[in-house]
Amino acid sequence: MFMMEAMDDHEEEFLSLRLAIVTNYDHERKRKRKRNVVTPNLSYSSDQSCEEGKIFSLLQIREQMLKLDHNIKSHATHDEEDGKGLHLIHLLLISATSVNENNVALAIENLCELYQNVSLKGDSVQRVAAYFADGLVARLLTRKSPFYEMITKTPTPDEEFLAFTELYKVSPFYQFAHFTANQAILEAFEKEQNTNNRVLHVIDFDVSYGFQWPSLMQSLSETATNANRVYLKITGFGRNSDELQETETRLASFAKSFRNLVFEFHGLLRGSKLVKLKKKKNETVAVNLLFHLNSLNTFSKISETLKYVYSLNPSVVVLVEQEGSINAHNFLPRFMESLHYFAAIFDSLDDCLPLDSAERLSIEKNHLGKEIKCVINYDKENEKCARQNCCLKLETVFLQYVLMEKMVDLGFLKEMMVKLFH
C-alpha cells in the first residue's frame, strides 16, 4: 500500500480498478434511473434535533437497502455501468472527506444517496460501497448512540468461523501464503534433520483456526516412516480458550491419520505474558508470524515481540503481512488504502462465487465487512480493531529494531525471514 498526497491522486488511482473506468460521468448522472426510496426530512427546529433526525432518516434508507433481496438491475450499457461505479466511489470519497471534516450534513446527504444505489447482492462496487458506507455511519455516531451497536454488530463465533472457512476455500490468498510459509519451514527442518532428532517445534503467534497446519503435517509425513517418525509440536497463541480448544481438537484429529507423525499442541492466550517455552534438545524451531505484527499498536510491543522471537533462537522466522502502512492519525489515507485493498478482494470474489451465493454473502458480511468497519473505526474501537493499526512499514520496523537493539544484523534477517506480501 502507499500514502497519497492529495484527493485527486486518490481518484486517479481508482481509475485503474476494474470497478469503474469511465469518461462520461455527467452523462451517466442525467440518465440515472429513479427509485422509490425513503427521502430524508431535513427540516428541524434545532441543530441537535436536525442532526438526529437526519441520521434517523439515513438509517431508514439503510434499512430499506438491507431488505432488498435482489440486485439493482438496469438495462444500461457497459460504459454506463462503469459510470455508476465511479459515481459510487465519488460519493464515498466525498462522504469520507465530510466525516473527516465533521461536516455531518454533507456526509449524511451523500450517504443517503449511496444507500439508495447499493445492494449487498449487487456488483462488486455496490457491495463494497455498502460496507464502507456502514463504516462511515458508525464513525458519525457516538458509542453511546442506540444505533451504534446496530451498525457495528459483530458476527457470532460460529458465523466468523463459517465465513473464514468459505473464504479459505474459494480464495487463493491465504492458501498461497500458507503453502509458501510451510515450504520455508519444511526446508529449515530438512536442513537440520541430521541433528534435530526429527523434532519440529512451530511457534505460531496467531494460530486462529489452525488451517495452515494440516498441509505441513502431510508434508512431514511424506518424509517419515513408521520406524522413523517425525515429532511436531505447535505452540499456538489464540484469541480465547474456546477457540484454542477447538483448534487443538481439529488439528489432533487430522494428525491421527498419519501413523508416522507424533503431534502435540500447546495453546496460549494471545496477549498473555511471553514466557520461556520448553524446548527439546536440538529441535528445529520455526516462528510463524502471520498477520501478527500489524495487530500490535505500539512500536514497544513490536520490539518486545521481536526480542522474544530472537531469544528463541529460531531456525526460521516466517512473516506474512498485508503490505503497507496505515497512519493512525490520518483518516483519509487510511480510508483510501483500505478502499483500494477491499475493492480488489470484492472484485475477485465475483470470479469465484455467483451474486446470489449464500457463501459469498457470509464471507462479505461476517468477515470482510467486519474488517472494513474495524479499519475505518479502529481509533474509536482500538481494543477490538487493532488489526490494521501498524503505523510503520514492516521494513522500517525491522530496520529500527536492528538499529535500536543491536542484536541482529541485516544478514540474519535476510537469511532467517521469509516475507510474503499480498
N, C-alpha and C positions, 0 to 999 in steps of 0.2 A: 504494500500500500504506500501512499505518498501523501504529502501535505500540499494543498493548493494555495496559491497566492490570493486569488480573487474569485468571486462567484462566476464571472464569465469563463474562467478557466475550467471550473467545475462543469458548467453546462456543455462546454466543448468536449470534455472528456466523455460525457454521457452520449454524445452523438455516435460514439464508436460502439455502443451497446446494440445488441440485436433488438432490444426493447423498443427503440424509437430512432429512426433516421428520416427526417423529413425536411422539406423546404417550404411547404405550403401550410404553415401553421395558421395564419389568419384565415385562409380559405376554409380550412377544416372547421374552425370555430363557427363560421357563418352557417355551415351545413350541419352543425351538431343537432342531433335529434332531441326532441323534448321528451321528458319523462315525468310521470306522475309521482312526485315526491313531496315530503313534508317541507314547507317553506318556513324558515325560522322567522319568528316575530321579533323585530329589532327595536320596538318602541317600549321603553320602560321609564318609570318615574325617577329613578336614581341610578347613579353609576353602578352601585353594587347589585341592585336588583336587575339592572340591564345586563350586566355580565353574567349573572347566574341564569337569567332567562335565555341568553344566547347559548350558553353551554348546555342547558337542558334541551333546547331545540336541536342543537348539534347532536346530542346523544339520541334524540328521537330519529334523526336521519340515519345515524349509525345503526340503530335497532332495525330500521326498515331494510337497510342493506344486508344485515345478517340473516333476515328472513327470506331473502332471495334464494331460491333453491335451483337457480339456473344461471347460465352465463348471460351477460348483457350482449345480446346478439344484434347485429346490424348487417346491412347489405352494402357496406362501404367497401371501396377498393382497398388494395394492399397499402397504397400510399396514404389513404385517408385513415386506415387503422394505425399506421405508424404515427400519423399526426396526432391521433388521440392519445397514443402512448406518450409522446413528447409533452402533450398538454398536461397529462397527469404528473410527469416528472417536474414540469414547470410549477405546477400547483404545490407539489411537495417542497420545492426549493423556497417558494415564497412563504409557505407556512412555516418552514423551519427558521427562516430568517426572522419572521414576525415573532415567533416564540422566543427566539434568542434576544430580540429587542423588546420583549414584553409588550408587544402590540397585540393585545388579546383580540380586539375587534377584527383586525385584518386576518389574524390567524384563524379565527373561527369562520370567517367568511370563506376563506379558501378551503378549509377543512370540510365545510358543508358541501362545497362543490365537488370535492374529492369523493366523499361518501356517496354522492349521487351518481358517480361514474365508475365505481369499482365493484368488484364482486369476488368473494372467496372461491368461486368456481369459474372465474373469468380467465383471460390470458395472463401470462406471467407478470406483465406490468400492472394489471388491475389487482392482482393478488398481493404482490409485494407492496404496492402503494397502500392497500388497505391496512396492512400490518404496521407500516411506518406511520400512517395516519393515527392509528391507535397509540403508538408510542408518543407522538406529539401531543395528543389529547391528554395522556397521562402526565406529560410534563407541564401542561397548563394547570392541572388540578393539584391541590394540596393533598397530602397523605390523609388529612382528616376528612376530606370530601367523601360523602357516601358513594360517589361514583368511581372513586379512585381504585378501590378494590375490585370493582366490576371490570374495569378496563385491564387491570394488571393481574387478574386471577390466574394463578399458576395451575398447570395440569396436575393430576394425581400422579403418584409414583408409577402406577401401572400404565397410565397414559403416556408418561415420559418414556418408559421402557419400550412400549409398543412403537412409539413414534421413532425412536432412535433405531430400533430393530429394522423397521421398514426402510429408513434412510440408509442403513448399512447394507441392506440387500440390493438396493437399486443404484446407489451412488458409488463411484469408484474412489472417491476422495479418501475415506477412512481406510478402505481395503488396501489401496496402494500405499498409504503411509504405513500401515501395519506390516504389510509384506516387506517393504524396504527396510523398516526398522528391525524386523525379525531376522532378515538376511544378515544385517550387520552384527546382531547378537550371535547368530549361529556361527558366523565366520570367526568371531572372537573366541567362542567356545571350542571350535575345532582347532584353532591355532594353539590352544593350550591343553589339548586333550592328553598329551603325554605327561602332564604334570598336575592336572586339576582333579584327578581321581574321578573323572566323568561327572563332576558336580557343577551345575549351573545355578547361580542364585541371581534372580531378577528382582530388582527393587523398583517397583512401579509407583511413582508419586501420584498417579491418578488412575487407579485400576478400573474405575467405573463399573461397567457390566462384564468386564473381562473378555470382550470379544477379540482382543488382539492375540490371545494366547493359545487357543486350540490349534492354529496353524503352526505355531512354534513347537507344540507338543508333537504334532505329526512329523515335522522335520527332524526333531530329535530322535523320535522312534525309528526313523529310517536309518539312522546311523548306529543303532544299538541292536543287541541280540538278547535273548533270554539269559544267556550266560554272562553277558557284559552289559548290564543295564545302565541307563542314564538316570541321574538323580536331578530333578528340577524342583527348586524351591522358589516360590513367588512371595515376596513381601509387598503387599499392596495397601496403599492409602486410599480410603474411600470416604464418601460424604456422611454416611451413618452406618450404625451397626447392622441394621436390617439389610441394607444393600450389600454390605460386605459378606454377610452370611449367605445371601442368595448367590453372590458371585462365587464364593468358595464352593457351594453345593454344585453349581453349574460346571465349574472347572474340574472339580473332583470326579464328577460323573463322566465327563468326557475323557479324563485321564485313565479311567478304568478300562477303556477299550484298548489300551496299549500295555501288554504284559511286560514289556521290556523297559517301561518307564515308571520310576518311583516319583510320586508327586506330593508336595507339601505346600500348604498355603497359610500365610500368617497375615491377618488383616489388622490394620491400624487406622484410627480415625484421622482424617485429614485435618491438619492444624494442631494435632497433638504434638507434644514436645518431642523433638528429634532425639532419639535415644541411640545408644550404641547397639547395633544389631549383632546377634550371634552369627558367626560365620564358621563354616567348616574349613579345615586346613587346605590351602591351595585352591580353593574353589574359584571358578570364574565368576566375577561379579559384574553384572550389567545393570546400569542405571537407566531407567526409562522415564523420560520427561516429555510426555505428550500433553500439549496444551496446558502445561502447569505454570510455567514462569509468568505467562500473561495473566494468571489468576492472582498473582502476588502484587498488591497495590503499592508497595513501597520498595525503594531500592535496598533498604536494610534487610527486608525479608528475602529478596532475591540473593543478596550477598550471603545471608545466613544459610540459605539453601545450598548455594554453590560451595560454601565452606564445608558443609556436611557431606556433599557429594564427593568432594576431594578427600575428605577423611576416610571415606570408604575404600579408597584406592581401587577404583573400578578398572576393569579391563576395557570397557567400552561405555560411553555415555551417548544415548540416543535422544536427540532433541527434535520434536515436531511441533511447530507453531505456525499460526497464520502470520504471514509476513506483513510487517508494517508497524506503525505506531499510532496510538490514539491518545491525543492530548487531553488530559482530564480537565484542563482549564479553558478549552476552546471547543465549544459545542459544534459549530458549523463544520469544521474539517472532520470531526468525528462522525457527524451525520453523513457527510458526503462519502467518506471512505466506506462506511457501513452500507450505504445505499448501493454503491458500486459493487461491493462484495456480495450482498444478499441478492441483488438483481441477477447476477450471474448464476447463482445457485438455483433460484426460482426458474430461470430460463432453462437451465439444464434439466430440471425435473420434467419439463414438457416433452423431452425426448425419451423419458423413461416411463411416465405414467400418464394415462388419459385425464382429461379435465374432470370427469365425473368419478375419479378414483377415490375411494374412501381412504386408501393408504396415503395418497398424496395429501389429502386434507389433514390427516393425522400428523404427517411429517411437518407440514407448514404451520398448523395451529399449535401443536404441542411441543415442537422442538424449535423450528426456525422462528416462528412468531414470538415465542418466549425470549429467544436470544435477541431479536430485534428490539423488543421493549426494554430489555435489560441494557443494551448498549446505548440506547437513547437516554435512559434514566438512571444509569448506574451511579451518578453523583448524588441522586436522591435516595437510591436504594443500594448504597455501597456494599453493605454486608451481603446482599443477595446477588448482586450483579457485578462481581469483580472480574469476571472472565475476560472482558476486553479492556482491563484497566491499566495495562502497562504503558507508561508514558515514553519509554525509550525503545529504539530499535534493539533487537536482541544482539546485533553485532556490537552496538555501543555498550550494552550492559556487560557483555563479556570482556570487552576491552577495558572498561572502567574497573571491573573486578580484578583483572590481571594487574593493572597498574596500582590499585589500592592494596590488594592483599599480598602481591609479590610472591605468590605461591605457585603459580602456574605460568609457563611460558606459552607463546603462541604455537610453537611446535607441538606441545602437548595437546592443545585444543584441537589442532588440525588432525592429529593422529587419533584422538580418543573420542571425537564427537562427530556424529553424522547429522547434518542439518537438512531437514526437509521442509520446504515451504510450499503452501498451496493456497 
